[in-house]
Amino acid sequence: MKKTQETLQVENIANVPIMYIAFELSAKNWKLAFSNRDKVRYKSILAGDLVRLQEEIQKAKLRFQIDNQVRSVSCYEAGRDGFWLHRYLISSGTENLVVDSSSIEVNRRKRRAKTDRIDVSKLLRMLIRHHDGEKGLWSIVHVPSMDDEDARHLNRELNNLKKERTIHRNRIRGLLIQHGLKVSNPSRRYFLKELETLRQYDSRTLPIGLKSRVVREYNRLRLVEDQISTLEKEKKNKLMCADTVPLRKIAQLQLLHGIGTVSSWAFVNEFFGWRNFKNRREVAGLSGLAPTPYDSGDRVRNQGISKAGSARIRTLAIELSWAWLRFQPHSKLSRWYIRRFASGGKRMRRIGIVAMARRLLIDLWRYLEYGIVPEGARLRLVK
């Protein structure tokens, strides 16, 4: 009975006229594929040419003899173009899907043909199959709102600046060590005065070219340091106000001992803040901390974690797990880790901390979503 209903549902969908559109995006040109199920029309336009896009959509409707009021369904792969095209299509009345590129099935031959026309045809066929109700076909990307996407820039810029700061520091140290000179911290404001006092092994001053390069490198380092300081102050000021739901969630996370500004800000704006997880499996799956099974014939084993989703969140969750052991030693999660993994070797402890990171993320999700404090965890006193 159930199969009969599904068959009738697919037949009803097939009888309703719908315009299907698939995009293959690139830096210079977009490859478009239109279909009404019976016919397919391919066109190429300049990247970002929205006027030409609307013209081609109208031409395709005329070609397929489809009324302007008919539904339009489209899709494209997530990538460098981000979500602006998705928002434009939604605003113009087209139902759009942003597809995870890694979830699209491909030919497994060693050498496979790959062109924009082949790729867009594949997307078009999969879009029709998805619209017919086929489940598990691909993964759909959850598109954040404009405000949620904009809130991520502060933390991401801070992370990039800190990496850039490390590069400048190491470059200064590397330039000086070539002449047998060491400095402890090139970021200090009196570094230039210290540079004047440095002498080589034979008591000579630094060569003019080297000294000039180090000074320029130091000036770039100071610029990065000032920008980091400015962004850190901006982050603190926003947390003091806490006038939005994500900021209140950040403040809520910081009530737990062992969680500070850096981790709470990243977890909320990059992971928990704008996603609606249905269960713990979705939390573990999106973080990439879920095991990947291999069960074929007589071979049954786990291939390790999937490493899907955000590497930034996965790394931060593992770092936070080590901090959790230190600051929350009496929590149920810490006691579980100590009982099961602490007595093992280095490899066993590393495996255990990944498993703990997965459980910790699930506990934090329950804490933010339902207010359930992790068992045995200590909370900071609110002043």
Residue pairs with C-beta under 8 A, 6 or more apart in sequence:
6 133
9 133
10 132
10 133
13 131
13 132
13 133
14 37
14 132
16 71
17 36
17 66
17 67
17 70
18 36
18 37
18 70
18 71
18 72
18 73
18 131
19 34
19 35
19 36
19 57
19 60
19 61
19 64
19 66
19 70
19 71
19 72
19 73
20 34
20 35
20 36
20 37
20 72
20 73
20 74
20 124
20 127
20 128
20 131
21 32
21 33
21 34
21 57
21 60
21 72
21 73
21 74
21 75
21 94
22 32
22 33
22 74
22 75
22 76
22 120
22 121
22 123
22 124
22 127
23 30
23 31
23 32
23 74
23 75
23 76
23 85
23 120
23 123
24 30
24 31
24 32
24 33
24 76
24 77
24 116
24 119
24 120
24 123
25 47
25 76
25 77
25 79
25 80
25 81
25 85
26 47
26 116
27 47
27 80
28 46
28 47
29 44
29 45
29 46
29 47
29 116
30 44
30 45
30 46
30 47
30 49
30 53
31 42
31 43
31 44
31 116
31 117
31 119
31 120
32 42
32 43
32 44
32 45
32 53
32 56
32 120
33 40
33 41
33 42
33 120
33 121
33 123
33 124
34 40
34 41
34 42
34 43
34 56
34 57
34 60
34 63
34 64
35 41
35 124
35 128
36 64
36 66
37 128
38 64
39 63
39 64
40 121
40 124
41 60
41 63
41 64
42 117
42 120
43 56
43 60
44 116
45 52
45 53
45 56
46 52
50 88
54 92
57 72
58 68
60 66
61 67
61 68
61 70
71 95
72 93
72 94
72 95
73 94
73 95
73 96
73 97
73 127
73 131
74 89
74 94
74 95
74 96
74 97
74 127
75 96
75 97
75 98
75 99
75 123
75 126
75 127
75 130
76 85
76 86
76 96
76 98
76 99
76 123
77 98
77 99
77 100
77 101
77 104
77 123
78 98
78 99
78 100
78 101
78 141
79 101
83 98
83 143
83 144
83 149
85 96
86 96
86 98
86 143
87 143
87 146
89 96
90 96
97 127
97 130
97 140
98 140
98 141
98 143
99 123
99 138
99 139
99 140
99 141
100 138
100 139
100 140
100 141
102 139
102 308
103 138
103 139
104 122
104 123
104 126
104 138
105 126
105 138
106 112
126 137
126 138
129 137
130 137
130 138
142 274
142 275
144 152
144 274
145 274
148 246
148 269
148 273
148 274
151 246
151 269
151 273
152 269
152 270
154 231
154 234
154 235
154 265
154 269
155 235
155 265
155 266
155 269
155 270
157 231
158 228
158 231
158 232
158 235
159 312
161 224
161 227
161 228
161 231
162 228
164 224
165 187
165 221
165 224
165 225
165 228
168 186
168 217
168 218
168 220
168 221
168 224
169 185
169 186
169 187
169 221
171 217
172 183
172 186
172 214
172 217
172 218
172 221
173 182
173 183
173 186
175 210
175 213
175 214
175 217
176 182
176 183
176 198
176 214
179 200
179 206
179 210
180 200
180 201
181 198
181 200
181 206
183 191
183 194
183 198
185 191
186 218
186 221
187 221
187 222
187 225
188 194
189 222
191 218
192 215
192 218
195 206
195 211
195 214
195 215
195 218
198 205
198 206
199 205
200 206
205 211
206 214
235 261
235 265
236 261
238 247
239 247
239 250
239 251
239 261
241 247
242 248
242 250
242 251
245 273
246 268
246 269
246 273
246 274
249 268
249 272
249 273
249 368
250 261
250 264
250 265
250 268
250 269
251 264
252 367
252 368
253 259
253 263
253 264
253 267
253 268
253 364
253 367
253 368
254 260
254 261
254 264
254 380
255 379
255 380
255 382
256 328
256 367
256 373
256 374
256 377
256 378
256 379
256 380
257 327
257 328
257 377
257 378
257 379
257 380
258 320
258 323
258 324
258 326
258 327
258 328
259 320
259 323
263 316
263 319
263 320
266 312
266 313
266 316
267 313
267 316
267 364
268 368
270 310
270 312
270 313
271 286
271 287
271 310
271 313
271 361
272 364
272 365
272 368
275 286
277 283
277 286
277 365
277 369
280 362
280 365
281 290
283 361
283 362
283 365
284 290
284 358
284 361
284 362
285 306
285 308
285 309
286 308
286 309
286 310
287 309
287 310
287 313
287 314
287 317
287 357
287 358
287 361
288 305
288 306
288 307
288 308
288 309
288 310
288 311
288 314
289 305
289 306
289 314
289 317
289 354
289 357
289 358
289 361
290 305
290 306
290 308
290 358
291 302
291 303
291 304
291 305
291 306
292 302
292 303
292 304
292 305
292 306
293 300
293 301
293 302
293 303
294 300
294 301
294 302
294 303
305 354
307 314
314 357
317 357
317 358
317 360
317 361
318 353
318 354
318 357
320 357
320 360
321 337
321 353
321 356
321 357
321 360
322 353
324 331
324 333
324 334
324 356
324 360
325 334
325 337
325 338
325 356
327 378
328 334
328 374
328 376
328 377
328 378
330 376
330 378
331 374
331 375
331 376
331 377
331 378
332 374
332 375
332 376
333 356
333 359
333 360
333 363
333 374
333 375
333 376
334 376
335 376
336 356
336 359
337 352
337 353
337 356
340 352
341 348
341 349
341 351
341 352
341 353
341 355
342 349
342 352
344 352
360 374
363 372
363 374
364 374
366 372
366 374
367 373
367 374
373 379
